[in-house]
């Protein structure tokens, strides 16, 4: 989500964000309900690879995405390997991997503003229930923007701990990280007001 | 009051535990206004009163004829604000989206927004980065983006609160060159870089919340440096 978008002109790039979200949600549901049949699972993998070719990113990109998921997939398999037959475990791992790969196709081929516009439109009918779709969309955008900033704070705290010769402890980093994140939230609120978003 | 005048009449700003501005009165018509002073002297509070981020506890402020306390929306359309850390003012995830964010309340057609954003990014040398995530930019590029996003809104006044604080020498020169020489808008530049202050048309010096000195930048800066050297 943070930096996945790859500019392009493929069929998937040209497809409007709303219908693309619906199709992907449908595909993800279908994949998760798929029976543990080796042929079907192989077909899913081929289909996902085909989608990546269709998106113009190549199968190598799918491989990179899978590599990033390696720890999640390992946890998924380890937590089941003692209780389920191998085929069922393999099916679950393939389902999780395929669903994430399909979902990533959205972020690979859709600009964030289009995605947020689509969500904003989808939320509009909820206005009657008091949901402000503009604000929800803005909040989503800001969350996406802020994650790397907070990650940067964490890196700075780790560096500061190392520079002082302190053993790097994730617990000792929590309080300064919270303080920095709250200060950032305060500054961001000022910026929102200054940029006329109130 | 004319279009490009900033007027303060006996303005004080009090917070719960301290007074940040004390009885400030000034009338400014120059294009480039430098604001100098020690840390905690009231410079940033002065800057934030200009677009209504901070409201005066006493006195009257007029920015280009607008009272920031009574007409906050109008003043924010008129006054663009640049913070020292661009990370705190970039709101959207990609470069083009963040510039477009400044136009979102203008009711412009999508195609016009796109054209204006493209033109602005070209002007600032950021066209190649249009679809890049903002966190992949360098600090200099981020500050350029912040400036671009402010100027696309066509403000009449740009307030920059230490805009070069996070930048290396080359990027500082670039941003300062834009603010001081290329930009047609009126500028209030809060800075610790006295060389930048010297390039302005007038310098204001704040100490302890008071406007302690003002006038031609050269003599104001000389007196400030003299005071700083005293133990």
Contacts between the chains, C-beta under 8 A, distances in Angstrom:
chain1	res1	chain2	res2	distance
A	2	B	93	7.6
A	2	B	133	6.3
A	2	B	135	7.4
A	3	B	133	4.3
A	3	B	135	7.5
A	3	B	136	6.5
A	5	B	94	7.5
A	5	B	131	6.6
A	5	B	133	7.8
A	7	B	131	5.3
A	111	B	94	7.1
A	111	B	97	7.6
A	111	B	131	6.8
A	112	B	92	7.6
A	112	B	93	4.7
A	112	B	94	6.1
A	112	B	97	6.5
A	113	B	92	7.4
A	113	B	94	7.4
A	113	B	96	7.9
A	113	B	97	4.7
A	113	B	100	7.3
A	138	B	91	7.8
A	141	B	91	6.9
A	141	B	92	5.2
A	141	B	93	6.0
A	141	B	97	7.3
A	142	B	91	5.9
A	142	B	92	8.0
A	144	B	93	4.4
A	145	B	90	6.4
A	145	B	91	6.3
A	145	B	92	6.1
A	145	B	93	4.8
A	145	B	134	6.4
A	145	B	135	7.8
A	148	B	133	7.3
A	148	B	135	3.6
A	149	B	87	5.4
A	149	B	135	6.9
A	152	B	87	7.8
A	152	B	135	7.5
A	184	B	87	7.6
A	184	B	88	6.4
A	187	B	83	7.0
A	187	B	85	7.2
A	187	B	88	3.6
A	187	B	89	7.9
A	188	B	88	5.8
A	188	B	89	7.9
A	188	B	91	7.4
A	190	B	48	7.8
A	190	B	53	5.7
A	190	B	83	7.5
A	190	B	88	7.5
A	191	B	81	7.9
A	191	B	83	6.4
A	191	B	88	5.6
A	191	B	89	3.9
A	191	B	91	6.6
A	192	B	91	6.7
A	193	B	52	7.9
A	193	B	53	6.1
A	193	B	76	7.3
A	194	B	51	5.8
A	194	B	53	6.1
A	194	B	76	6.5
A	194	B	81	4.0
A	194	B	83	7.8
A	194	B	89	7.2
A	195	B	76	7.5
A	195	B	81	7.8
A	195	B	89	7.1
A	195	B	91	6.8
A	195	B	101	6.9
A	195	B	102	6.3
A	195	B	149	7.5
A	196	B	73	6.9
A	196	B	76	4.6
A	196	B	77	6.4
A	196	B	102	7.7
A	196	B	105	6.0
A	196	B	153	7.6
A	197	B	91	7.3
A	197	B	101	7.8
A	198	B	72	7.8
